[in-house]
């Protein structure tokens, strides 16, 4: 039996066994990870407006509730021109937009209403699982830029 061990050892049989065992373990780990990821992506989410303001309640398949809210505030900084900005909060997700997005420079919103209009667009995009970004065309339609 000792001679068989030497034959297998010289041909790398045992190191190949360890390699294949490790490969099987890695494959199993990847499969379990994919299965868990896919099963967590199947949870249904429905979004309901809680009132006419910008607060929204998200009902997930889990019993917890998250609210999406926004607030507009005034900016008066030496780095940025005086104007308005907005803050959006959705659970752990936050956006602090101190300048007008999608345009060059550090321009703030001229009015609280303009900041709120863009915040409302961002909230709608978050509700529809879209990337919360704004294009210059959207800003033109809102009358924020010319």
N, C-alpha and C positions, 0 to 999 in steps of 0.2 A: 504494500500500500504506500510505503514511503517512496518507491520509485515512481508511482503514478503522480504523487504530489510534485515531485521534481519535474516530471514531464509537463504537467499543467503549468507549473510555476515558470519554467523556461519559455513556454509559449505564451505567457501572459494571460492564461485562462482566468485566473482569479481577479486580476485587475480589470479584465473585460466584464466579468460578472459584476464587479462593483460599479463600473461605468453604466452598464445596462440597468442595474438596480437604481442608481441615481437618476438616470434618464426617465425611468418609469415614475419615480417619485416626483420629479419635476413636471412631467406630463400630467400627473394626477393633480398636482397643485394648481397648474394653469387651468385645467378643466373645472376644478371646483371654483376658482376665482371667477372664471367666465360665467359659470352657472349662477353664482351669487350676484354678479353684476347685472346679468340679464333679468334675473327675477326681481331685483330691486327697481329696475327701469320700468317694469310693468305696472307699478302702482298708479292708480288713476288719480288725477288731480282735477278738481273743478273749482272755479273761481266765481265768487259771488260778490257783487258790489254791496257794501254794508250801508251806504248812504250816498247822498249826492256829492259829498266831498271826495277827496282823493284816497280815503281809507278803504281798503279792500280786505276781505277775509278769505283766506285760502283754506279749503277743506281738503285735506289729504286723506289717503287711505288709513293713515295713522290717526289716533285720536287728538293729536296736537293741532293747534290752529296758529297760523302766522298771519300777521297783518302787514300790508304794504301801505306805508304812509309817506307823505311828503310835507315839507315845510319850506317856505321861502324866507330868506333873511337878507339884510342889507350888508354890503361889503364896503369898508372904507379902509383901504390899505395902501401903503406907499408902493408896494409891488404891483398892485392891480388897481385899475381905475375904480372910482366910486360907482356903485350900482347895486344890483341884486343878484342873488345866487339861490340855488335850491339844494336840498338834502332829501334823499330817498332812502328809506329803510324797509327791508323785507327780510325779517328774521336776522340771520347773520350777514346778509348782503346789504352793503351800503354804497351810496353814490353821493359824493360831495362835489357838486359842479359849481365852481366859483367863476368860470368864464363861459362864454357862449360856445358850445361845442360845434365842430365841423367848419369853423372858420379860422383863419390865421390871426395870430395876435392874442392878446390877453384882454379882450373886451368883456365887460360884465353886461348883464341884462339891464336895459334902460328903465324897466318898470317891473314891479312885482308880478303884474299880470303876464308879462312875457316869460318870466322865469317859471311861473305856474303852468303856462301852456306847454312848455317843453317838458316839465316834470310830468304832466299828464300823459304826454306821448310816451315817455319812458316807462311809466307805470303800465300803460296798455301793452307795450312790447314785453315787459316782464310777465304780465298776465298770460300772454300768448306764447310764452317760452321762446321768445325771439331775443336776439342780442340787443340790449338797450343802447342803441346808437341813434343819432339824428343826422340826417343829410342836409346839405345846404338848400336843396329843393324844399324840404319840409319846413325849414326856417323861413324861406321865402313865402310859402303858402300861408304861414302863420303871421306874416307881416313883420317878422323880427329883423330880417335883413332885406336889402333891396336887390 
